[in-house]
Amino acid sequence: MNLNLNLFPKNFLWGAATSAFQSEGAWNADGKGESNWDRWCHTSGKIKDGGNADIACDFYHRYPEDIEIMKQLGLTAFRFSIAWTRVQPDGRGVVNPKGIEFYDKLIDLFLNAGITPFVCLCHYDIPQVLEDKGGWVNREFTDWFADYAYIMAQKYGDRVKNWFTINEPICISEGHYSMTLEPPGLGAPQAGATVSHHLLLGHGKALRAIKSLGNHKVGIICNLYPIHPFNNSKQTNYEDSGHRRSIIGDGCGEESTNYEDQVQAVRLADGYINRWWLDPIYKGTYPQDIWRHKDFLPQIQDGDLEIISTKPDYLGVNYYHRMVVKPLRSKNKLSFQIVDAKELGTPYSEMGWEIYPEGLYEIVKTVASEYTNEIYITENGVSYADKISSDGFVHDAKRIDYLQQHLQQVEKCIRNGVNIKGYFAWTLMDNFEWELGWTQKFGLVYLDRKTLNRVIKDSGIWYRNLILKHKTKE
């Protein structure tokens, strides 16, 4: 396996991760309310393949079977999210007994199977009723979210001790509000800036709410990326097609070949993508170079940054790939443009994401040295076009190679003093990939969409053997 498992701590957690909306299905069963993603999927033209998550993996009905699969894989931890609308259909007020009961049973089965549950409170989906009131743009939402967090910790805190508030806040502020990819698809950069602050504020309020109830561990999950200049990447035969967008401004401007501009573009990208989220939490302030650079800014009230910088117990890091950027100049203002992985001449996945294992070490080492050394790898995985072979198995050798290479970087982090407490493969089984519908397969377990049968892939067997090997070294 080319991994020195002796370096991994005895209590290192081997897990997998999923989310409620992508896997549960039962979208309107047993009193569940409508979520923003339910509404989005039921709106024509919003999902790439026209699919939806009404049934998804049917985890809501098949969770005992799926926990048996987790046991077969040897998982010692599982990260999942709660569907807010399942436990509180309108996002406020009365809870839904059937929804509460579902997660009660789920958590009990995890514990009986020796699997430590990690609960994420917001993995993108929120009640449509609250979206109609402005969603994350509405400052009141931060209090509604904290109330929901308090209720969940009250209900499940006797058994769940590990919590994450929000998954990938940048995807919510950018994809949902600044752009039009995801619900409500406002396409309003000012709304996105406001939402970025409210996400951080909501995180801080929820963290405080949960910890007021006892000895709980709470963190937030950020998708983080090492940033590389385009001229130093492994690109070949790059031709500027003119259609690459910048996440800053309108993406207009001419490419600069000035060395200092290339250095500054990397710094800018790191600020927009990574530091904008980590600095307020761990340093109590937004990165001032980005604050001065942004065209759209949130409004900050007295006491906000104090709440946001309430110290979390750990940070969840989702890692998939690096970002390669090139500098653009327009009217003497520098911005950056993200270069598509397909133009770099390096391996990439079905998602079009570059395969760059070394980046996991790069970004985690930076986080450990500048922010916190208490880290979980909360997502890491790859999408390939898997299919069942004539022998009835799924032979996904490329995924095994991907996982091994990235776990080698986890090993390197541990060897260099980073306290990585656990690793969660994304994802347990093939599921609904948001606006891309059913076009992507990330799972350790293959899902037959017609029959909903589950087949453990070769990568799942490889992961099981790795976990077993680590256990035998304890």
N, C-alpha and C positions, 0 to 999 in steps of 0.2 A: 504493500500500500504506500510505501515511501513516506510514511508518517511516523514520527517518534512519539507514540502515544504515552510514553513515560513522562513527557513534558506536560501533558494535559492534567490539570489537578484532579484529584480523586472525585471531587464533587462537581466536576464539569458537567453541565447539562447538555444532553444531545436531544434536539427537538426538531419539530417541523412547525410551520406556521400556516394559517389560513385566515380568511375573514368571513364574517357572517353572510354578507350579501353575495359573495362569490360562491358560496358552498351550500348554504342552508336550504334555499328554495322556500316552499310553503309561504309564498309572499303575502298571502292574505288569510292564512289559516289561524284558527284559534284566537281570533281577536287582534291579530297583528295589524297595525296601522300602515298607511302608505308612506314609503320613504321617498326622498328626492330621486334616488336611483330607480325605484319602481316607476315613478312618473316618467323619467328620462327614457327608460327602456321601452315604455309603452307609447312613446312619441315617435312617429315614423321618421326614419332617416337618421336617427341618432346613434345607432349601433352598426358597426361595419358590416356584419353579416346578417343584420336584421334579427338577431337573436335576442333573448332576454334571460333573466335569471329567475323566472317564476318557479321553476323546479330546481334549477342549478344542479348540484350533485345530490340533492334530496337528503342532505346531512340531517335535516330536521327530523326526518323519519328513520334514517338509517344510521344514526350515530352509534348505537351499540355495535353494529357490524364494523363501523369505521374505527372505533376504539379497539376492537379486536385486531384490526390491521395494524394499528399503532403499537399494540403489544407485540405482534409478530415482528415489527421493525425494531423493537427494543427501545422505543423512545422513552426518555426519562422526563421530558417536558413537552408541553404543547402550548403554542400561542394562538389564541383565537380572539375574535371580537364579539361583543354583544350587539345585537340589532336593537338599537334604541326603541324603534317602533314596535318591537315584539314585547318589550317589557313596559313601555309607556307609550301607547299608540299615538297620543297627541304631543308627546315630548314634555308634557307638564301634568301635574296633578295625579289622577288615579292611575295605579299600576294595573297591568293585566295579569291576573293570577296564572293563566295558562303559560304565558311567556316566562314568568318568574319560575314556574315549575319546570319548564324545559331546561333552563340553565342550572337549576338545582340538581336535576337528575344527571345532567352532563358533568357537572363538577364532581359529584359523588362517584360517578363511574371512572373519571380520571384518577381520582385519589385511590380508589379500589384497585386500579391497574398499576399503581405506583408511578403515575405520570403527574408531574407538577404543573398545575394550570397557571398560565400567564394570561391575564385578561386585558384586552385593549378596548377602550370605551368608544372610540370613534375611528373607524377605518373607512372614512369617506361618507358613509350613508348617515343621513340625519332625517328627522321627521319632516315630511312635506308641509305639514301644518306650520312648522317653525320656519321652513324655507320661504313660505308665503309671507312671513312676517319680516323677511329680509335675510334670514339665515345668519351666517357668520358676519355679514355686513352690519347687522344690528348689534350694538354693544350689549343689549340685554341678553343676547344669546349666551354670553360668557357666564351669566348667573344661572341661566337655565341648564347649561352644561354642567356647572358645578353642582347644582341640585341633583341632577341625574347621577353624577358620580357618587354623591353622598348616599343616595338610595341604593345603588349597586353595592357599595362597600358595606352598607348596613345589612343588606340581604345575604351577601356571599362572603363577607369578610371573616367569618368564623373559619372558613376553609381556604379562601383565596388570599394569599399574602403578597402576591406580586402583580402589579398593575402598570399598565401604560395608558396614558391619557389619550393621545392623538397619534395616529400613524401618518407620517409624511406630510407635515403641514404645508410645505412648499407646493405639493401637488394640488392641495385644496385651494390655496390662494391664487395660484397661477392657472391651473387647468379648469377649475370650477368658476372662478370669478374674473380673473384678468382676461382669460381667453374664452373660447366657446366650445371646448372639447367635451366638457362634463357639466352636470347640472349645478346651478341653473344656467350656465353658459352665458354669463352677462357680457363678456367681451369688454369689460370696463377696468382699465388699469388702476384707476383710483379706488375702485371697490376692492381690487386685489390687494392694494397696499393697506387699506383699512382692515381687511380680513387677516392679513399676516399678523397684525398687532393683536387682533381679537383672538386669534388662535393661540398666541403665546399667553395672553391674559387668561383665556379660558383654561389653558393648561395649568397655569399657576394657581388659579382658584380651585380647580378640580383636585390638584395635588394636595392643597391645604385641606380641602373637604375630606378626602380619603384619610389623610394622616390624623385628622381630628378624632377619628374613630378607633385609633389603636396602633399597634405595631405593624404597619404596612410598609412595603417597599413600593415606591412609585417613580416612574420615569416617563420620558417621551421618546418617540421613535422618529428619527430623521434619516432620510435618504441622502447620503453624503458622497461626494465625488472628489478625487484628486483632480486638479486642473493642470493641464499641460498645454504649452504653446504649440501651435500647429507646426511650426518649422522644426520642432524637436521630436515630433511624433514619427511613427513608422510609415507615413503615408507614401503612396506611389502614384504618379500620373494624376495629380489633382487637377481638375478643371472646374472653375467656378461656374456653376450652372445658373447662378443668379437667383435661386429660389430658396436658399437657406435663410431662415429667419433668425433674428437676434431676440433674446428675451428682454433686451433693454430697448426702450423706445420703439421705433418702427422698423429697425433693422436696416435702415438706409445708411449709405455712406460708402466710401471707398476703402478697400483693404489697404492697410498701412504695412510697410515692410520695415519700418523703423524699429530697431531693437528695443528701445525704451518703451515704445508703444506695445510691443509684444509682452514685455515684462508687466506693464501696467494692466494689460488686458487680462492676464492670468490673475492678477490681484483683484481686479474688478469682478471677474467671474466667481472667484472664491468668496468674495464678499456677498454677492447677490445670492449665491446658491448654498453656501455653507455658513459663513460667519453671521449673516443676517439672523439666523435662527439660534446659533450657539452663543453668540456674544451676550444677548439680553438675558439668557438663562444663567450663564456662568459668570458673566462680568457685570451684569446689571446695566448695560447700555447697548444701544445699537452701534454697529461699526460706523464711526463718524465719516470715514472716506466715502462709504456708500450712501449715508444720509445726505451728504453734500452733493452726491452725483445723481441721486434719484430725481425723476421728474414728478413722481407721485409719492406722497408721504402720508402716514397715518397720523391721527391726532392722539397725543399721549396726555393722559390726565395725571394729576398728582397721585403718587402711590402705585401707579401701574407697574413701573419697573421693579419696585420692591416686591410686588406680588409675583411677577414673572421670574424674578431671580431667587425665589424660594428654592433652596437646594434640593434637586432630585437625588434619589438614591443611586440611580444608574442611568445610562443613556443607551437606548436601542439604536444600533446602526444598521441600516439597510444598505447593502453594497451590491451593485450589479456591474458597473463599468466606470471608467474615467470620463472626463469631459476634455475634449481637445478644442481649443478656441483660437480664433484669429482676431486681430484688432481691426476695428473699423473707425474711420474718422469722418465726421460730418459737421461742418461749421465749427471746426476746432474742438469738437467734443468727441472724446474717445468712448467707444462702446465695444462690445465683442459679439462674435457670432460663433455658435456651436457648429462644429464641422461634423457632418453625417459620418457615422462609422463606416458606411459602405465606400466612402471616398478615401479611407486611410490605408487600404491595402492590407488590413489585418483581419483575423478571423472575427466573425460576428454571428449572432444567434438569429432565430426566426423573427425576433422582435426588432432586428436591425441594430442591436446593441453590441458594441465591441467586446470581445473576450479579453480582459486585461486583469489577470489574477493579482499581479503585483500591486495594483491599486488598492486592494483591501489593506495590505500592510501600510501603504503610504498614508491613507486617510485615517486609519485607526491609530497609527503612531502619532500623527498630528493631533488628533483628539486627545490622546492620553497625555501628551506633553503640554497642551495649551488649555484643556478644559477639564477632563475627568479621566480617571484611570479605572472607573467602574463601568464596564461595557459588556453588553450582549450583542452578538451579531444576530439581529432579529429577522433578517431576510437575506438570503443569498441563493440564487438558483438560475436556471436557464431554460429557455423555451426551444424545443426542437420538434420537428414534424414526426412524432412517434406514431408507430402503428403496430398492430399485433401481427407477428410473423406466423408462418404456416404451422409452426410448432406450438402456437398458443401463447407464446411469451412476447415480451416487449424488450428488444435488445437495444438499449440506448447507451452505447459505449461512449458517445461524445459527452453525455451528461456525467457519467462516472469520471471521465477525464476532467471535466469542469469542476466537479465537487472536490476531487483530489487536489487539483492545483490551488483552489481557494482555501482548502483546509491546511495546505502547506503554508499558506500565508498566515493563517490563524496560529499555526505552530510557531512561525517566526515571530509573531507579535508576543506570544507567551514567553518565548525564549528571550525576548528583549524587554521583559518586565511589565508588559501590559496585562492587566487583570481582566482578561476576557473570561466571563463567567459561564458562557454557554453559546451554542450555535443552533440556529433554527433554519433548517432548509426551507426554501420556498419552492414548492408547496407540497402538502401531503398528497393531493391528487389533482389531476387536470380539472380546471374550473373556469368560471366565467371571467374573462379578462376585460372587464369594464367596457369602454367604448369600442374595443376590438372584438367584443363578443366571444365566440367560441373558436377563434382562429389560432389561439396559442395554447401550447401544452407545456406546463412547468412542473407537472407532478412527479413524485416518486412512485405514484400509483396511477395507472391508466384508467380513464373513465370511458366506458362505452356509452355514448350519448343516447343510443336507442334503448338499450336494456338497463342502463345505469350499473351494469356489472363493473366490478373493480378488479384490476389485474396488477399485482405488484411488478414493477419494472425491474430490470437488472440493476438499475441504480438504487432502487429500494433495498434489494438484496445486498448490494455492496455496502450501503449505509448501515444495514443491520449487522453485517459482519464486522464493520469498523467499530460500532458501538459495543458489540460483544467482546471484541478484542481488547477494548479499553477497560471493560468491566473485569476481565480476567487478570488484568495487570494491577487491579486495586489491592 
